[in-house]
Amino acid sequence: MARGKTQMKRIENPVHRQVTFCKRRAGLLKKAKELSVLCDAEIGLFIFSAHGKLYELATKGSMKGLIDKYTKYSKEIPADEEPKEKQANEYMELKEEINLLKNEIEILQKGIRYISGGGAPGAMTLNELNVLEKHLETWIYQVRSAKMDIMAQEILLLKNKEGILQAANKHLQEKIDEQYGMIELSPMLTNFQYPLTTNINQCPLTIPNQEIYQF
């Protein structure tokens, strides 16, 4: 069920008011710390409860240092002149940046036409050629860096595949050795008193004392 929109008015129930104050105060302090870390900003925050209790946060340094810095900044520029002077400076900086970007775009467009036309002499001035050369060097460096990154990733991928194939080959070799490896056989005949020979002349022959009949 969706939560209803909170009405921006004082909470009459003191318990609910105190609970809401604690939750909102913790959220505000958390957001201030996150803003300081993400954007490298110096933030000073004061919170006084309904009972007069002070809660403060100084993300960098001390609260006294932030107050001194704010006081010094406020004294340097009068309150009436600060907005006008600030707006004028911002306008001049923005206008200068726009003019630089326009000039750079014109030079790049002119350089593209110069390259496409085969580099006709007198089409660009020396300063414009220097600017174009710097941009081309930057682009070439970026292209080479991108190529090196892609090649490094491909080499790493090939090394990983090589490791996987070597592990699979080792596993298969172990399986083959287990199933078709050489089996060592122990001798089957071990209790003979005399050695076996193939020459009958070497075998002793004993004939008992019996009559020999000649036919």
C-alpha positions in Angstrom: 0.0 0.0 0.0 1.4 3.4 -1.0 2.2 5.9 1.7 0.2 9.1 1.7 1.8 12.4 1.2 3.0 14.0 4.5 1.3 17.3 5.3 3.7 20.1 6.0 2.3 21.3 9.3 3.3 21.0 13.0 2.8 17.5 14.5 0.5 17.9 17.5 1.3 14.6 19.1 4.6 15.2 21.1 5.7 11.5 20.8 5.2 11.4 17.1 6.8 14.8 16.8 9.9 13.6 18.7 10.1 10.4 16.6 9.8 12.3 13.4 12.5 14.8 14.5 15.0 12.0 15.3 14.4 10.3 11.9 14.5 13.5 9.9 17.6 14.7 11.8 19.5 11.5 11.1 18.5 11.6 7.4 19.6 15.2 7.1 23.0 14.5 8.7 23.5 11.5 6.5 22.7 13.5 3.3 25.1 16.2 4.3 27.9 13.7 4.8 27.2 12.0 1.5 27.2 15.4 -0.3 30.5 16.3 1.3 32.1 13.0 0.3 30.7 12.9 -3.3 31.3 16.5 -4.2 34.2 17.4 -1.9 32.2 20.1 -0.3 32.6 21.8 3.1 29.4 21.6 5.0 28.4 23.1 8.4 25.0 22.3 9.9 23.3 23.5 13.0 20.1 21.9 14.4 18.3 23.0 17.5 15.5 20.8 18.9 12.3 22.1 20.4 13.9 21.7 23.8 16.9 23.8 22.8 19.4 20.9 22.4 22.1 21.6 19.8 23.1 19.1 17.1 25.9 20.2 14.7 28.0 18.7 11.9 31.2 19.9 10.3 32.3 17.7 7.5 35.8 19.1 7.2 37.7 20.5 10.1 35.8 22.1 13.0 32.6 24.1 13.2 34.6 27.1 14.5 36.8 26.9 11.4 33.8 26.9 9.1 32.2 29.9 11.0 35.5 31.9 10.7 35.6 31.1 7.0 32.0 32.2 6.5 32.6 35.4 8.5 35.7 36.2 6.5 33.9 35.6 3.2 30.9 37.7 4.3 33.2 40.7 5.2 35.1 40.6 1.9 32.1 41.3 -0.3 29.3 43.6 0.7 25.9 42.0 0.7 24.4 44.4 -1.9 27.3 44.0 -4.4 27.8 40.3 -4.0 24.9 39.0 -6.3 25.6 41.5 -9.1 29.3 41.0 -9.1 28.9 37.2 -9.0 26.4 37.2 -11.8 28.6 39.4 -13.9 31.7 37.1 -13.4 29.7 34.0 -14.2 28.3 35.7 -17.3 31.8 36.7 -18.5 33.2 33.2 -17.9 30.3 31.6 -19.7 30.6 33.9 -22.6 34.3 33.3 -22.9 33.8 29.6 -22.8 31.2 29.8 -25.5 33.5 31.8 -27.7 36.3 29.3 -27.3 34.0 26.4 -28.1 32.7 28.2 -31.2 36.2 29.0 -32.4 37.3 25.4 -31.8 34.3 24.0 -33.7 35.0 26.2 -36.6 38.7 25.1 -36.8 37.7 21.5 -36.6 35.1 21.8 -39.3 37.6 23.7 -41.5 40.2 21.0 -40.7 37.8 18.2 -41.8 37.2 20.1 -45.1 40.9 20.6 -45.5 41.7 16.8 -45.0 38.8 15.8 -47.3 40.0 18.2 -50.0 43.5 16.7 -50.1 45.2 19.5 -48.1 45.0 22.4 -50.5 47.7 25.0 -49.8 46.5 28.2 -48.2 43.3 26.7 -47.0 44.3 27.0 -43.3 46.6 29.3 -41.4 49.6 28.1 -39.4 47.7 28.6 -36.0 44.7 26.7 -37.3 47.0 23.9 -38.5 48.7 23.8 -35.1 45.3 23.5 -33.4 44.2 20.8 -35.8 47.5 18.9 -35.2 47.0 18.9 -31.5 43.5 17.5 -31.9 44.7 14.9 -34.3 47.4 13.8 -31.8 44.9 13.6 -29.0 42.5 11.5 -31.2 45.3 9.2 -32.3 46.4 8.7 -28.7 42.8 7.9 -27.7 42.4 5.5 -30.6 45.7 3.7 -29.7 44.7 3.6 -26.1 41.4 2.0 -27.0 43.2 -0.5 -29.2 45.6 -1.4 -26.5 42.8 -1.9 -24.0 40.9 -4.2 -26.4 44.1 -6.2 -27.2 44.9 -6.6 -23.5 41.4 -7.9 -22.8 41.7 -10.3 -25.7 45.1 -11.6 -24.5 43.7 -12.1 -21.0 40.7 -14.0 -22.5 43.0 -16.2 -24.5 45.2 -16.9 -21.4 42.1 -17.9 -19.5 41.0 -20.2 -22.3 44.5 -21.7 -22.4 44.3 -22.4 -18.6 40.9 -24.1 -19.0 42.1 -26.2 -21.9 45.2 -27.3 -20.0 43.1 -28.3 -17.0 40.7 -30.2 -19.2 43.6 -32.0 -20.9 45.2 -33.0 -17.6 41.8 -34.3 -16.4 41.3 -36.4 -19.5 44.9 -37.7 -19.3 44.3 -38.8 -15.7 41.1 -40.6 -16.8 42.9 -42.4 -19.6 45.7 -43.5 -17.2 43.2 -44.8 -14.8 41.3 -46.9 -17.4 44.1 -48.0 -19.8 47.3 -47.7 -17.8 49.9 -50.5 -17.6 49.0 -53.3 -15.1 51.9 -54.8 -13.2 51.6 -58.7 -13.1 53.3 -60.7 -10.3 55.1 -63.9 -11.4 52.7 -66.9 -11.4 55.3 -69.6 -11.0 57.5 -69.2 -8.0 57.8 -72.6 -6.2 59.8 -74.7 -8.6 63.0 -76.4 -7.1 64.7 -76.6 -10.5 65.0 -74.1 -13.2 63.0 -74.8 -16.4 65.2 -75.3 -19.5 64.4 -76.0 -23.1 67.5 -78.2 -23.8 66.8 -81.8 -23.0 70.5 -82.8 -22.9 70.9 -80.6 -19.9 68.1 -82.3 -17.9 69.4 -85.1 -15.6 67.7 -88.5 -16.1 67.6 -91.2 -13.4 66.5 -94.8 -14.3 65.7 -97.2 -11.4 67.3 -100.6 -11.1 65.0 -102.6 -13.3 65.5 -105.0 -16.1 65.9 -103.6 -19.5 64.3 -105.6 -22.2 65.5 -105.4 -25.7 63.2 -106.2 -28.6 
